[in-house]
Amino acid sequence: IAVEFPWLIPLIRLLIKAPRNRVVDTLYWWVHKLWKGWAITRRVHPVKITPKLLWTNARHFLKMEA
């Protein structure tokens, strides 16, 4: 993520130092899912997506295990 968005480096360093607990783990999960979803839609399958298809894909993607 830092390679793509270098302005996030201070936040990434802060998250690396954060203790492991339910909140931090949930935050990491969301960051992972959002980044992976963004990368797939922008790089792997760069096609135009309708709002309905975006909603359907997001629901399906969030149900998958990490």
DSSP file (Angstrom, degrees, kcal/mol; ACC not computed):
  #  RESIDUE AA STRUCTURE BP1 BP2  ACC     N-H-->O    O-->H-N    N-H-->O    O-->H-N    TCO  KAPPA ALPHA  PHI   PSI    X-CA   Y-CA   Z-CA
    1    1 A I     >        0   0    0      0, 0.0     4,-2.9     0, 0.0     7,-0.2   0.000 360.0 360.0 360.0 -38.4    0.0    0.0    0.0
    2    2 A A  T  4  +     0   0    0      1,-0.2     7,-0.2     2,-0.2     6,-0.1   0.808 360.0  56.5 -66.3 -28.4    2.9    2.4    0.8
    3    3 A V  T  4 S+     0   0    0      1,-0.2    -1,-0.2     2,-0.1     6,-0.0   0.909 114.7  37.9 -67.6 -40.7    4.3    1.9   -2.7
    4    4 A E  T  4 S+     0   0    0      1,-0.3    -2,-0.2    -3,-0.1    -1,-0.2   0.873 132.3  26.2 -77.3 -38.4    1.0    3.0   -4.2
    5    5 A F    ><  +     0   0    0     -4,-2.9     3,-2.1     1,-0.1    -1,-0.3  -0.728  65.1 174.4-127.8  80.8    0.3    5.7   -1.7
    6    6 A P  G >  S+     0   0    0      0, 0.0     3,-1.7     0, 0.0    -1,-0.1   0.738  75.1  70.9 -63.1 -22.4    3.5    7.0   -0.1
    7    7 A W  G 3  S+     0   0    0      1,-0.3     4,-0.2     2,-0.1    -5,-0.1   0.624  90.2  63.4 -69.2 -10.0    1.7    9.7    1.8
    8    8 A L  G <> S+     0   0    0     -3,-2.1     4,-2.6     1,-0.2     3,-0.3   0.442  71.6 101.3 -89.5  -0.4    0.2    6.9    4.0
    9    9 A I  H <> S+     0   0    0     -3,-1.7     4,-2.6     1,-0.2     5,-0.2   0.889  78.4  51.6 -56.4 -44.9    3.6    5.9    5.4
   10   10 A P  H  > S+     0   0    0      0, 0.0     4,-1.9     0, 0.0    -1,-0.2   0.914 112.8  46.3 -58.9 -40.2    3.2    7.7    8.7
   11   11 A L  H  > S+     0   0    0     -3,-0.3     4,-2.4    -4,-0.2    -2,-0.2   0.900 111.5  51.7 -66.6 -40.5   -0.1    6.0    9.3
   12   12 A I  H  X S+     0   0    0     -4,-2.6     4,-2.2     2,-0.2    -1,-0.2   0.912 108.8  50.3 -63.4 -42.7    1.3    2.6    8.2
   13   13 A R  H  X S+     0   0    0     -4,-2.6     4,-1.6     1,-0.2    -1,-0.2   0.903 110.6  50.4 -61.5 -40.4    4.2    3.0   10.7
   14   14 A L  H  X S+     0   0    0     -4,-1.9     4,-0.7    -5,-0.2    -2,-0.2   0.912 110.7  48.5 -63.6 -42.6    1.7    3.8   13.4
   15   15 A L  H  < S+     0   0    0     -4,-2.4     3,-0.4     1,-0.2    -2,-0.2   0.850 107.1  55.8 -67.7 -34.3   -0.4    0.7   12.6
   16   16 A I  H  < S+     0   0    0     -4,-2.2    -1,-0.2     1,-0.2    -2,-0.2   0.885 110.2  45.9 -64.0 -37.5    2.7   -1.5   12.6
   17   17 A K  H  < S+     0   0    0     -4,-1.6    -1,-0.2    -5,-0.2    -2,-0.2   0.598  89.7 110.8 -80.7 -11.1    3.5   -0.4   16.2
   18   18 A A  S  < S-     0   0    0     -4,-0.7    -3,-0.0    -3,-0.4     3,-0.0  -0.355  75.8-109.9 -66.6 141.8   -0.1   -0.8   17.3
   19   19 A P        -     0   0    0      0, 0.0     2,-0.6     0, 0.0     5,-0.2  -0.344  35.9-101.2 -69.2 153.3   -0.8   -3.7   19.8
   20   20 A R        +     0   0    0      4,-0.1     2,-0.3     3,-0.1     3,-0.0  -0.651  65.4 129.4 -78.3 122.2   -2.7   -6.7   18.6
   21   21 A N  S  > S-     0   0    0     -2,-0.6     4,-2.7    -3,-0.0     5,-0.2  -0.920  71.9 -82.8-156.5-179.5   -6.3   -6.6   19.7
   22   22 A R  H  > S+     0   0    0     -2,-0.3     4,-2.1     1,-0.2     5,-0.2   0.871 124.3  49.3 -61.9 -39.1   -9.7   -6.9   18.2
   23   23 A V  H  > S+     0   0    0      2,-0.2     4,-2.4     1,-0.2    -1,-0.2   0.942 114.3  43.5 -67.4 -48.1  -10.0   -3.3   17.1
   24   24 A V  H  > S+     0   0    0      2,-0.2     4,-2.8     1,-0.2    -2,-0.2   0.911 113.9  51.3 -65.3 -42.1   -6.6   -3.3   15.3
   25   25 A D  H  X S+     0   0    0     -4,-2.7     4,-2.2     2,-0.2    -1,-0.2   0.898 110.9  48.7 -61.7 -40.0   -7.2   -6.7   13.8
   26   26 A T  H  X S+     0   0    0     -4,-2.1     4,-2.4    -5,-0.2    -2,-0.2   0.905 110.9  50.6 -65.7 -41.2  -10.5   -5.5   12.5
   27   27 A L  H  X S+     0   0    0     -4,-2.4     4,-2.6     1,-0.2    -2,-0.2   0.927 110.5  49.0 -61.9 -44.9   -8.9   -2.4   11.1
   28   28 A Y  H  X S+     0   0    0     -4,-2.8     4,-2.7     1,-0.2    -2,-0.2   0.901 109.7  53.0 -59.8 -40.9   -6.2   -4.5    9.4
   29   29 A W  H  X S+     0   0    0     -4,-2.2     4,-2.7     2,-0.2    -2,-0.2   0.932 110.9  46.0 -60.9 -46.2   -8.9   -6.8    7.9
   30   30 A W  H  X S+     0   0    0     -4,-2.4     4,-2.9     2,-0.2     5,-0.3   0.914 112.5  49.8 -64.2 -43.3  -10.8   -3.8    6.4
   31   31 A V  H  X S+     0   0    0     -4,-2.6     4,-2.6     2,-0.2     5,-0.2   0.930 113.0  47.9 -60.2 -44.6   -7.6   -2.3    5.0
   32   32 A H  H  X S+     0   0    0     -4,-2.7     4,-2.7    -5,-0.2     5,-0.2   0.939 114.3  45.2 -61.3 -48.5   -6.7   -5.6    3.4
   33   33 A K  H  X S+     0   0    0     -4,-2.7     4,-2.6     2,-0.2     5,-0.2   0.915 115.1  46.9 -64.2 -43.9  -10.2   -6.1    2.0
   34   34 A L  H  X S+     0   0    0     -4,-2.9     4,-2.4     2,-0.2    -1,-0.2   0.914 114.9  46.2 -65.8 -42.5  -10.4   -2.6    0.6
   35   35 A W  H  X S+     0   0    0     -4,-2.6     4,-2.8    -5,-0.3     5,-0.2   0.937 114.3  47.2 -65.3 -45.8   -7.0   -2.6   -0.9
   36   36 A K  H  X S+     0   0    0     -4,-2.7     4,-2.4    -5,-0.2    -2,-0.2   0.917 113.7  48.2 -63.1 -43.2   -7.5   -6.1   -2.5
   37   37 A G  H  X S+     0   0    0     -4,-2.6     4,-2.3    -5,-0.2    -1,-0.2   0.906 112.9  48.1 -62.7 -42.3  -10.9   -5.0   -3.9
   38   38 A W  H  X S+     0   0    0     -4,-2.4     4,-2.2    -5,-0.2     5,-0.3   0.931 112.6  48.5 -63.5 -45.7   -9.5   -1.8   -5.2
   39   39 A A  H  X>S+     0   0    0     -4,-2.8     4,-2.5     1,-0.2     5,-1.3   0.896 112.5  48.2 -63.8 -40.6   -6.5   -3.6   -6.8
   40   40 A I  I  <>S+     0   0    0     -4,-2.4     5,-2.9     3,-0.2    -1,-0.2   0.935 115.5  43.3 -66.1 -45.1   -8.7   -6.2   -8.4
   41   41 A T  I  <5S+     0   0    0     -4,-2.3     6,-0.4    -5,-0.2    -2,-0.2   0.807 124.3  35.2 -72.8 -27.8  -11.2   -3.7   -9.9
   42   42 A R  I  <5S+     0   0    0     -4,-2.2    -2,-0.2    -5,-0.2    -1,-0.2   0.769 133.8  16.8 -95.7 -28.6   -8.5   -1.3  -11.1
   43   43 A R  I  <5S+     0   0    0     -4,-2.5    -3,-0.2    -5,-0.3    -2,-0.1   0.810 126.5  38.5-115.0 -45.9   -5.7   -3.6  -12.2
   44   44 A V  I   <S+     0   0    0     -5,-1.3    -3,-0.2     1,-0.2    -4,-0.1   0.948 134.7  14.2 -77.4 -48.8   -6.8   -7.2  -12.7
   45   45 A H  S   <S-     0   0    0     -5,-2.9     2,-2.1    -6,-0.2    -1,-0.2  -0.637  72.8-178.4-126.2  72.5  -10.3   -6.6  -14.2
   46   46 A P        +     0   0    0      0, 0.0     2,-0.3     0, 0.0    -4,-0.1  -0.467  33.4 131.0 -78.3  79.0  -10.3   -2.9  -15.3
   47   47 A V        -     0   0    0     -2,-2.1     2,-0.3    -6,-0.4    -2,-0.1  -0.863  65.6 -92.6-123.6 159.8  -13.9   -2.7  -16.6
   48   48 A K        -     0   0    0     -2,-0.3     2,-0.4     1,-0.0     0, 0.0  -0.551  43.0-160.0 -72.2 135.3  -16.7   -0.3  -16.0
   49   49 A I        -     0   0    0     -2,-0.3    -1,-0.0     4,-0.0    -8,-0.0  -0.963  10.8-133.4-122.6 133.2  -19.0   -1.5  -13.2
   50   50 A T     >  -     0   0    0     -2,-0.4     4,-2.6     1,-0.1     5,-0.2  -0.423  30.0-110.0 -76.3 158.1  -22.6   -0.4  -12.6
   51   51 A P  H  > S+     0   0    0      0, 0.0     4,-2.4     0, 0.0     5,-0.2   0.879 119.7  52.5 -57.0 -38.2  -23.6    0.5   -9.0
   52   52 A K  H  > S+     0   0    0      2,-0.2     4,-2.3     1,-0.2     5,-0.2   0.931 111.4  45.2 -64.2 -44.7  -25.7   -2.6   -8.8
   53   53 A L  H  > S+     0   0    0      2,-0.2     4,-2.7     1,-0.2     5,-0.2   0.877 111.3  53.8 -66.3 -37.3  -22.8   -4.8   -9.8
   54   54 A L  H  X S+     0   0    0     -4,-2.6     4,-2.6     2,-0.2    -2,-0.2   0.928 110.0  47.3 -61.1 -45.5  -20.5   -3.0   -7.5
   55   55 A W  H  X S+     0   0    0     -4,-2.4     4,-2.4     2,-0.2    -2,-0.2   0.923 113.3  48.0 -62.0 -45.9  -22.9   -3.6   -4.6
   56   56 A T  H  X S+     0   0    0     -4,-2.3     4,-2.2     1,-0.2    -2,-0.2   0.921 114.1  46.3 -62.2 -45.4  -23.2   -7.3   -5.5
   57   57 A N  H  X S+     0   0    0     -4,-2.7     4,-2.9     2,-0.2    -1,-0.2   0.894 111.3  52.0 -65.7 -39.9  -19.5   -7.8   -5.8
   58   58 A A  H  X S+     0   0    0     -4,-2.6     4,-2.4    -5,-0.2    -2,-0.2   0.918 110.1  48.6 -63.9 -43.3  -18.8   -6.0   -2.6
   59   59 A R  H  X S+     0   0    0     -4,-2.4     4,-1.0     1,-0.2    -1,-0.2   0.931 114.6  45.5 -61.0 -45.3  -21.2   -8.2   -0.6
   60   60 A H  H  X S+     0   0    0     -4,-2.2     4,-0.7     1,-0.2     3,-0.4   0.917 113.2  50.2 -63.3 -44.2  -19.7  -11.3   -2.2
   61   61 A F  H >< S+     0   0    0     -4,-2.9     3,-0.8     1,-0.2    -2,-0.2   0.879 108.4  51.4 -64.5 -40.2  -16.1  -10.1   -1.5
   62   62 A L  H 3< S+     0   0    0     -4,-2.4    -1,-0.2     1,-0.2    -2,-0.2   0.715 104.4  58.2 -72.9 -19.6  -16.8   -9.3    2.2
   63   63 A K  H 3< S+     0   0    0     -4,-1.0    -1,-0.2    -3,-0.4    -2,-0.2   0.682  89.7  93.9 -80.1 -17.8  -18.3  -12.7    2.8
   64   64 A M  S << S-     0   0    0     -3,-0.8     2,-0.1    -4,-0.7    -3,-0.0  -0.387  83.5-109.0 -75.0 152.7  -15.1  -14.4    1.7
   65   65 A E              0   0    0      1,-0.1    -1,-0.1    -2,-0.1    -2,-0.1  -0.440 360.0 360.0 -75.6 155.0  -12.4  -15.4    4.1
   66   66 A A              0   0    0     -2,-0.1    -1,-0.1    -4,-0.1    -2,-0.0   0.474 360.0 360.0 -71.6 360.0   -9.1  -13.4    4.2
